[in-house]
Amino acid sequence: MACPHGGSIHAHYDGIKENIEQIGSGKNSRAIIVGDIVDGMPHDDPRYIPGEQEVDGDRKVEKSILRCYNDMAKMFMPIRNKILCAFAGNHDYRSMKWGDCVKDIFCERLGIPYGTTAGKIIVNDEKTGKLQYKIFAYHPFTGSIGSTHSDPIMREATETSQMKRKLVQQGMGDCLLQVVAHFHNGKIAPPFQGLYLVDDGTNIKQKYHKEADPRAQYIPENLRWYASLPGYQKKHIMGKSGYVERAGYGPVELGCIRAFVVAGKITHMDKVLV
Protein backbone atom coordinates (compact mmCIF):
# COMPACT_ATOMS: atom_id res chain seq x y z
CA MET A 1 0.00 0.00 0.00
CA ALA A 2 1.10 3.58 -0.59
CA CYS A 3 -0.04 7.18 -0.60
CA PRO A 4 -3.16 7.19 1.58
CA HIS A 5 -2.78 10.99 1.98
CA GLY A 6 -4.57 11.09 5.32
CA GLY A 7 -6.09 14.43 6.25
CA SER A 8 -7.02 15.31 2.68
CA ILE A 9 -10.70 15.55 1.80
CA HIS A 10 -9.74 13.81 -1.46
CA ALA A 11 -8.41 10.71 0.31
CA HIS A 12 -10.43 7.55 -0.43
CA TYR A 13 -10.90 6.42 3.17
CA ASP A 14 -13.47 3.75 2.33
CA GLY A 15 -11.00 2.23 -0.12
CA ILE A 16 -8.16 2.32 2.42
CA LYS A 17 -10.36 0.56 4.98
CA GLU A 18 -11.44 -2.01 2.39
CA ASN A 19 -7.83 -2.93 1.61
CA ILE A 20 -7.00 -3.01 5.33
CA GLU A 21 -9.87 -5.44 5.94
CA GLN A 22 -8.68 -7.65 3.08
CA ILE A 23 -5.18 -7.78 4.55
CA GLY A 24 -6.56 -8.46 8.01
CA SER A 25 -8.70 -11.35 6.81
CA GLY A 26 -5.83 -13.16 5.07
CA LYS A 27 -4.16 -15.72 7.32
CA ASN A 28 -0.70 -15.22 5.84
CA SER A 29 -1.13 -11.68 4.51
CA ARG A 30 1.53 -9.06 5.20
CA ALA A 31 1.76 -5.40 4.20
CA ILE A 32 4.23 -2.57 3.70
CA ILE A 33 3.16 1.10 3.67
CA VAL A 34 5.30 3.05 1.19
CA GLY A 35 4.98 6.69 2.15
CA ASP A 36 2.73 9.75 1.99
CA ILE A 37 0.92 8.60 5.10
CA VAL A 38 -0.68 12.04 5.33
CA ASP A 39 -1.24 14.79 2.79
CA GLY A 40 0.32 17.45 5.03
CA MET A 41 -0.23 20.38 2.68
CA PRO A 42 1.23 23.42 4.51
CA HIS A 43 -0.40 26.83 4.23
CA ASP A 44 2.63 28.31 2.46
CA ASP A 45 2.52 25.71 -0.33
CA PRO A 46 1.34 27.32 -3.62
CA ARG A 47 -1.04 24.38 -4.11
CA TYR A 48 -2.77 24.95 -0.78
CA ILE A 49 -6.36 26.20 -0.80
CA PRO A 50 -8.39 26.57 2.41
CA GLY A 51 -10.88 23.77 2.84
CA GLU A 52 -8.84 21.01 1.17
CA GLN A 53 -7.89 19.41 4.49
CA GLU A 54 -10.24 17.57 6.81
CA VAL A 55 -12.09 19.46 9.52
CA ASP A 56 -11.37 18.47 13.12
CA GLY A 57 -14.84 17.54 14.40
CA ASP A 58 -16.93 20.25 16.06
CA ARG A 59 -13.94 22.59 16.27
CA LYS A 60 -14.48 23.44 12.58
CA VAL A 61 -10.75 23.91 11.99
CA GLU A 62 -8.36 21.95 9.81
CA LYS A 63 -6.86 18.88 11.45
CA SER A 64 -3.34 19.39 12.68
CA ILE A 65 -0.48 17.34 11.27
CA LEU A 66 -0.24 15.44 14.55
CA ARG A 67 -3.96 14.62 14.51
CA CYS A 68 -3.68 13.33 10.93
CA TYR A 69 -0.83 10.94 11.79
CA ASN A 70 -2.63 9.72 14.90
CA ASP A 71 -5.81 9.15 12.89
CA MET A 72 -3.94 7.14 10.28
CA ALA A 73 -2.23 5.06 12.97
CA LYS A 74 -5.67 4.32 14.43
CA MET A 75 -6.96 3.31 10.98
CA PHE A 76 -4.11 0.82 10.44
CA MET A 77 -4.19 -0.49 14.01
CA PRO A 78 -6.24 -3.64 13.15
CA ILE A 79 -3.37 -4.95 10.97
CA ARG A 80 -0.41 -3.67 13.02
CA ASN A 81 0.87 -7.24 13.48
CA LYS A 82 0.85 -7.77 9.71
CA ILE A 83 2.75 -4.62 8.68
CA LEU A 84 6.40 -5.34 7.93
CA CYS A 85 7.51 -1.73 7.60
CA ALA A 86 6.36 1.83 6.86
CA PHE A 87 8.24 4.42 4.82
CA ALA A 88 8.17 8.21 4.55
CA GLY A 89 7.21 9.97 1.32
CA ASN A 90 7.65 13.49 0.00
CA HIS A 91 4.42 14.66 1.65
CA ASP A 92 5.62 13.30 4.99
CA TYR A 93 8.91 15.18 4.67
CA ARG A 94 7.04 18.47 4.41
CA SER A 95 6.26 18.13 8.11
CA MET A 96 9.81 17.25 9.18
CA LYS A 97 10.20 20.74 10.70
CA TRP A 98 7.95 19.42 13.49
CA GLY A 99 9.76 16.08 13.74
CA ASP A 100 9.64 12.75 11.94
CA CYS A 101 5.95 11.98 12.30
CA VAL A 102 6.09 8.71 10.36
CA LYS A 103 8.73 7.36 12.74
CA ASP A 104 7.66 8.95 16.02
CA ILE A 105 3.88 8.76 15.67
CA PHE A 106 2.74 6.34 12.96
CA CYS A 107 5.38 3.64 13.43
CA GLU A 108 5.72 4.18 17.18
CA ARG A 109 2.00 3.80 17.83
CA LEU A 110 1.74 0.72 15.62
CA GLY A 111 4.95 -0.82 16.93
CA ILE A 112 6.35 -1.40 13.43
CA PRO A 113 9.79 -0.82 11.85
CA TYR A 114 10.53 2.51 10.16
CA GLY A 115 12.07 2.28 6.69
CA THR A 116 12.98 5.97 6.08
CA THR A 117 12.55 6.84 2.38
CA ALA A 118 14.04 3.66 0.90
CA GLY A 119 14.88 0.32 2.41
CA LYS A 120 15.28 -3.42 2.06
CA ILE A 121 13.04 -5.90 3.82
CA ILE A 122 14.49 -9.35 4.46
CA VAL A 123 11.75 -11.96 4.65
CA ASN A 124 12.66 -15.08 6.62
CA ASP A 125 10.68 -18.24 7.31
CA GLU A 126 8.94 -17.73 10.66
CA LYS A 127 9.63 -21.31 11.76
CA THR A 128 13.14 -21.99 10.46
CA GLY A 129 14.52 -18.46 10.23
CA LYS A 130 15.87 -19.19 6.75
CA LEU A 131 15.91 -16.48 4.10
CA GLN A 132 12.94 -16.60 1.72
CA TYR A 133 13.39 -13.47 -0.40
CA LYS A 134 14.15 -9.75 -0.17
CA ILE A 135 12.07 -6.69 -0.99
CA PHE A 136 13.27 -3.23 -1.98
CA ALA A 137 10.81 -0.36 -1.58
CA TYR A 138 11.18 3.37 -1.88
CA HIS A 139 9.26 6.61 -2.29
CA PRO A 140 11.14 9.14 -4.46
CA PHE A 141 10.46 12.84 -4.01
CA THR A 142 10.50 13.78 -7.70
CA GLY A 143 9.97 12.29 -11.12
CA SER A 144 7.08 10.75 -12.96
CA ILE A 145 6.18 7.96 -15.34
CA GLY A 146 4.03 8.73 -18.33
CA SER A 147 3.59 8.61 -22.06
CA THR A 148 1.72 10.67 -24.66
CA HIS A 149 1.70 7.89 -27.25
CA SER A 150 -1.62 7.64 -29.08
CA ASP A 151 -1.73 3.84 -28.76
CA PRO A 152 -2.85 2.68 -25.28
CA ILE A 153 -0.80 -0.51 -25.63
CA MET A 154 2.34 1.53 -26.28
CA ARG A 155 1.50 3.89 -23.41
CA GLU A 156 1.16 0.97 -21.01
CA ALA A 157 4.40 -0.59 -22.23
CA THR A 158 6.29 2.70 -22.02
CA GLU A 159 5.12 3.54 -18.50
CA THR A 160 5.84 0.03 -17.25
CA SER A 161 9.32 0.16 -18.79
CA GLN A 162 9.99 3.57 -17.20
CA MET A 163 8.96 2.25 -13.80
CA LYS A 164 11.19 -0.80 -14.14
CA ARG A 165 14.15 1.31 -15.22
CA LYS A 166 13.80 3.62 -12.21
CA LEU A 167 13.94 0.61 -9.89
CA VAL A 168 16.83 -1.07 -11.75
CA GLN A 169 18.84 2.15 -11.35
CA GLN A 170 18.70 1.76 -7.58
CA GLY A 171 21.11 -1.17 -7.93
CA MET A 172 19.46 -3.56 -5.46
CA GLY A 173 20.65 -6.73 -7.15
CA ASP A 174 19.56 -9.25 -4.52
CA CYS A 175 15.92 -8.14 -4.15
CA LEU A 176 13.39 -10.36 -5.92
CA LEU A 177 10.52 -7.89 -5.40
CA GLN A 178 11.07 -4.18 -6.01
CA VAL A 179 8.36 -1.55 -5.56
CA VAL A 180 8.15 2.21 -5.93
CA ALA A 181 5.47 4.67 -4.80
CA HIS A 182 4.87 8.40 -5.49
CA PHE A 183 3.56 8.09 -9.06
CA HIS A 184 -0.01 6.97 -8.19
CA ASN A 185 0.25 4.72 -11.23
CA GLY A 186 -0.21 1.00 -10.67
CA LYS A 187 2.08 -1.03 -12.95
CA ILE A 188 3.45 -4.57 -12.69
CA ALA A 189 6.47 -5.89 -14.58
CA PRO A 190 6.90 -9.67 -14.17
CA PRO A 191 10.15 -11.51 -14.94
CA PHE A 192 10.99 -12.03 -18.59
CA GLN A 193 12.28 -15.55 -19.16
CA GLY A 194 13.49 -15.02 -22.70
CA LEU A 195 14.35 -17.59 -25.34
CA TYR A 196 17.95 -18.38 -26.29
CA LEU A 197 19.64 -21.03 -28.43
CA VAL A 198 22.39 -23.55 -27.63
CA ASP A 199 23.91 -26.48 -29.46
CA ASP A 200 25.29 -29.88 -28.47
CA GLY A 201 27.90 -29.91 -31.21
CA THR A 202 25.44 -31.28 -33.73
CA ASN A 203 21.96 -29.81 -33.20
CA ILE A 204 20.66 -26.39 -32.16
CA LYS A 205 18.21 -26.42 -29.27
CA GLN A 206 16.01 -23.79 -27.69
CA LYS A 207 16.09 -22.95 -24.00
CA TYR A 208 14.62 -20.31 -21.71
CA HIS A 209 16.17 -18.39 -18.86
CA LYS A 210 15.40 -20.18 -15.62
CA GLU A 211 13.27 -18.76 -12.85
CA ALA A 212 15.36 -16.70 -10.43
CA ASP A 213 16.69 -18.14 -7.21
CA PRO A 214 15.11 -15.74 -4.65
CA ARG A 215 18.00 -16.34 -2.24
CA ALA A 216 20.77 -15.61 -4.76
CA GLN A 217 23.33 -12.91 -4.05
CA TYR A 218 22.50 -11.43 -7.44
CA ILE A 219 19.26 -11.76 -9.39
CA PRO A 220 19.46 -10.71 -13.06
CA GLU A 221 17.35 -7.60 -13.59
CA ASN A 222 15.01 -9.28 -16.07
CA LEU A 223 14.22 -12.08 -13.62
CA ARG A 224 12.97 -9.79 -10.84
CA TRP A 225 9.42 -8.61 -10.11
CA TYR A 226 8.77 -4.85 -10.26
CA ALA A 227 5.75 -2.72 -9.40
CA SER A 228 4.74 0.91 -9.01
CA LEU A 229 1.97 1.36 -6.51
CA PRO A 230 -1.36 3.14 -6.96
CA GLY A 231 -2.55 5.42 -4.18
CA TYR A 232 -5.79 6.58 -2.60
CA GLN A 233 -6.02 10.24 -3.67
CA LYS A 234 -9.17 10.99 -5.67
CA LYS A 235 -8.98 13.45 -8.51
CA HIS A 236 -12.59 14.70 -8.28
CA ILE A 237 -15.03 15.24 -5.44
CA MET A 238 -18.27 17.21 -5.42
CA GLY A 239 -17.94 20.92 -4.75
CA LYS A 240 -14.16 21.19 -4.39
CA SER A 241 -11.24 21.20 -6.83
CA GLY A 242 -8.01 19.80 -5.39
CA TYR A 243 -4.47 20.33 -6.67
CA VAL A 244 -4.62 17.09 -8.69
CA GLU A 245 -7.65 18.36 -10.59
CA ARG A 246 -6.26 21.88 -10.99
CA ALA A 247 -2.98 20.53 -12.37
CA GLY A 248 -4.86 18.66 -15.09
CA TYR A 249 -3.49 15.21 -14.25
CA GLY A 250 -5.32 12.26 -15.72
CA PRO A 251 -7.50 9.95 -13.62
CA VAL A 252 -5.69 7.17 -11.77
CA GLU A 253 -6.58 3.81 -10.30
CA LEU A 254 -7.01 3.64 -6.52
CA GLY A 255 -5.97 0.68 -4.42
CA CYS A 256 -2.95 -1.50 -3.75
CA ILE A 257 -0.89 -4.29 -5.32
CA ARG A 258 -0.54 -7.86 -4.04
CA ALA A 259 2.30 -10.33 -4.48
CA PHE A 260 1.56 -14.02 -3.96
CA VAL A 261 4.56 -15.87 -2.54
CA VAL A 262 5.08 -19.62 -2.06
CA ALA A 263 8.33 -20.89 -0.50
CA GLY A 264 10.11 -17.65 -1.32
CA LYS A 265 9.01 -17.59 -4.96
CA ILE A 266 6.51 -15.08 -6.31
CA THR A 267 3.88 -16.94 -8.30
CA HIS A 268 2.01 -13.87 -9.53
CA MET A 269 1.02 -10.28 -8.71
CA ASP A 270 -2.20 -8.35 -9.19
CA LYS A 271 -3.94 -5.06 -8.41
CA VAL A 272 -6.64 -4.76 -5.76
CA LEU A 273 -8.62 -1.69 -6.84
CA VAL A 274 -11.21 0.03 -4.68
Secondary structure as UniProt FT lines:
FT   TURN            9..10
FT   HELIX           13..25
FT   TURN            27..28
FT   STRAND          31..34
FT   TURN            43..44
FT   TURN            46..47
FT   TURN            50..51
FT   HELIX           57..59
FT   HELIX           65..76
FT   HELIX           77..82
FT   STRAND          83..87
FT   HELIX           90..93
FT   TURN            94..95
FT   HELIX           96..98
FT   HELIX           102..107
FT   HELIX           108..110
FT   STRAND          118..124
FT   TURN            126..128
FT   STRAND          131..138
FT   HELIX           152..168
FT   TURN            169..170
FT   TURN            173..174
FT   STRAND          177..180
FT   STRAND          187..189
FT   STRAND          195..199
FT   STRAND          204..208
FT   TURN            214..215
FT   HELIX           221..223
FT   STRAND          225..228
FT   STRAND          236..237
FT   TURN            238..239
FT   STRAND          240..241
FT   HELIX           243..246
FT   TURN            247..248
FT   STRAND          254..262
FT   TURN            263..264
FT   STRAND          265..273
//
